């Protein structure tokens, strides 16, 4: 992995956490009290974060040309670790959460990152191999060309 690819991998992983964190700020008072229903806040954050993460994964895959599942697993694993690390260093102290509460309320949700990344990698791998593409049978080609010839023959008759 070259330096540019590594920087992009780490930068996008950091971006997934920073943008989600910044999105959450307006939903809480300076004292850390939720300003709206906590379930609404968590739902909004989950949906927007999943959309953002999926978008960044797709952008990252633009430079991938082989081993898509492996690349998805690598990306998903690295981003998962980045998000968990930043939560441990920044979010948990701010929220005053113990480890068990953090894992139950927030930490497990980050597993969507590698799940989506590997899923995109798998879909890309299948697309490159042509799996799932409609297969044209030789019989179908034969009958189509036969019908076209007979149609032309009828039109060319006086």
N, C-alpha and C positions, 0 to 999 in steps of 0.2 A: 504494500500500500504506500503510495507516494505521499509527500507532505500535504499537497493540496487536498487529496481525498481524505486524509486523516483530519485536516482542519475543518473540512466541510462536515464530516461525520460528527465531530465534537461540537462544532458551532451550531449545527442544526439541532443536536441533542440539547444543548444549552438553551437554544431558542424555544424549544417546546416547553421548557420549564418557565423561563422568564416571561414569555407572553401569557401563559396561563396564570402565573402569579399576578402579573399586572392587570389582567382581566378581573381577577378576584377582588382587587383592592377597593373598587367603588361599592362593593356589596357589604363592606364592613366599616364600622365606626373606627376612629383612631384608637379606641380602647380594645378593639378586636371583637366587638359584639356584632352579630349578624343584623343587618338593617332590614332584611326581608326574610321570608320563610326559608329556613336552612335547606329544606329539600328542594325548593325552587333554585336556590343558589347552586347547590351541588349538581342538579340536573343541567342547568345552563353551562356550568363549567365543564361537566363531562362531555356534553355534546360539542361545544365549541373546541375543547381540547382534542377530542377525537378527530374532528374535521381538520383542525390545524395540523395535527400529527400525521394524518393520512396525506394531506397535501404535501408536507415536507418529505415524507417517505417517497411519494411519487416524484418529486423534484430530485431527490437523491438517486432514484433509480434511472434517471435519464443518462447517467454516466456508466451504468452497469450493462455489460454486454454478454456476460456468461455467469454461470453458477449463481443464479438468481435467488434460490432458496437459501444458500449459504450466506449470500450478501444480506438478505433480509434478516436472517438469524443474527448475524454480526451487528447490523444496524440496530435491531430491536434490543439486543442484549446491552449494547453500549448505552443507548438512550435510556433504557430502564435503569441502569446503574447511575447514570448522571442524574436522573430525576430523583431517585431514592437518596443519593448523596446530598443533593441540594435541599431536599426536604429535611433530612436529619440535621444538617448544619443551620438552616434558616427557618423553615416552617415549623418544625416541632418545638424549638425554643419559643418562637413567637406565639404559637397556639397553646403552649404549656401541655402538650399531649405526652402521655407515656407511650412506650413502644407498642403495647397491645392495642391501645385505642387507635394509634396512628395506622397500624397495619389493617385493622378492621374497617376504619372509615375512609382511608385514603390510599395506603400503600398497595393494597391488592388491585386497585383500579388501574395502576400503571401496567399491569400485565397485558392490557389491551395493546400496548406499544409493540411488543414482540409478536403478538398474535396477528395484528394487522400487517406488520412488516413481512413476516413469513408468508402470510396469505397472499400479499402482493407479489412476493418473490415466486411463490408456487404458480400463481396465475400467469406471470411473465414467462416462466419456464414452460408451461403448457402451451402458451401462445407461440413461442419460438419453435417448439416441436410440432406445432400444427394440430395438437390434440384438441378435440372438440369442434374442429372445422368440418363443415359438411363435405363428405367425400363424394366425388362424382364417379359413378360406376361406368364401366366401359359399355355396358348394355344401354345405359341411358344416352350416352354419346352416340352410339350406333343408331338408335331409334330417332334421335333428334336430327342427325344428319340425313337419314333416310327420308324422313318427313320433309325436310327442307328441299332435298333433291326432287322429290315427287311434286312438291308445290311449285318449284321453278319449272319443272317439265310441263305441268298443266298450264302455267301462264304463258309459256313459249309456244304452245300449240295455236295454230290459226283458227 
